[in-house]
Amino acid sequence: MEAHTGDRLVTYGRTVGQQDRVAEIVEVLGDGGTPPYRVRFDDGHEHLLAPGPDSVFQHDDTPRPRDGGAP
């Protein structure tokens, strides 16, 4: 798994009636985009998370400059 700040992490409900949870990745703490991630949920709660197999990323499609300069 590789993620970037601004990506969304969707964790699917594992039992009947459990809602999917969506969080925004606010900080990547692992090397090269690997876990753990600091995420923020819609209610403002922040959590340190290493996602499992029931999670997927929705990548932010905004282009990122490769060298830190203007695109």
C-alpha positions as CSV (number, residue, x, y, z in Angstrom):
1,M,0.0,0.0,0.0
2,E,1.3,3.4,-0.9
3,A,-0.6,6.6,0.1
4,H,0.0,10.3,0.1
5,T,-1.3,13.2,2.2
6,G,-4.8,14.1,1.0
7,D,-5.7,10.6,-0.1
8,R,-8.9,9.1,1.3
9,L,-8.9,5.8,3.2
10,V,-12.1,3.8,3.0
11,T,-12.5,0.9,5.5
12,Y,-15.4,-1.3,4.6
13,G,-17.9,-2.4,7.3
14,R,-17.1,-6.0,8.3
15,T,-20.5,-7.0,9.7
16,V,-24.1,-6.5,8.6
17,G,-25.2,-3.0,9.6
18,Q,-21.7,-1.7,10.2
19,Q,-21.1,1.4,8.0
20,D,-18.0,2.0,5.9
21,R,-15.6,4.5,7.5
22,V,-13.9,7.2,5.4
23,A,-10.9,9.2,6.6
24,E,-8.5,11.6,5.0
25,I,-4.8,10.9,5.3
26,V,-3.2,13.9,7.0
27,E,0.3,12.5,7.6
28,V,2.3,9.5,6.2
29,L,4.6,8.2,8.9
30,G,6.2,5.3,7.1
31,D,8.9,5.4,4.5
32,G,7.8,5.7,0.8
33,G,4.1,6.1,1.5
34,T,3.8,3.0,3.7
35,P,1.9,2.7,7.0
36,P,1.3,3.9,9.6
37,Y,-0.8,6.9,8.7
38,R,-2.4,9.7,10.7
39,V,-6.0,10.0,9.5
40,R,-8.8,12.4,10.2
41,F,-12.4,11.2,10.1
42,D,-15.4,13.3,9.2
43,D,-16.2,14.0,12.9
44,G,-12.8,15.5,13.4
45,H,-11.3,12.6,15.3
46,E,-7.7,11.8,14.4
47,H,-6.2,8.3,14.7
48,L,-2.9,6.6,14.0
49,L,-3.7,3.7,11.6
50,A,-2.1,0.8,9.7
51,P,-5.0,-0.3,7.4
52,G,-5.9,-3.9,6.9
53,P,-7.2,-5.9,3.9
54,D,-10.7,-4.4,4.3
55,S,-9.4,-0.9,3.4
56,V,-8.7,0.8,0.1
57,F,-7.3,4.1,-1.0
58,Q,-9.0,6.8,-3.1
59,H,-6.0,8.8,-4.4
60,D,-6.2,12.5,-4.7
61,D,-5.9,13.1,-8.5
62,T,-4.3,16.6,-8.1
63,P,-0.9,16.6,-9.8
64,R,2.0,16.9,-7.4
65,P,5.3,18.6,-8.4
66,R,8.1,16.1,-8.4
67,D,10.9,18.5,-7.5
68,G,8.9,20.8,-5.2
69,G,8.7,23.5,-7.8
70,A,5.9,24.7,-10.0
71,P,4.2,22.0,-12.1
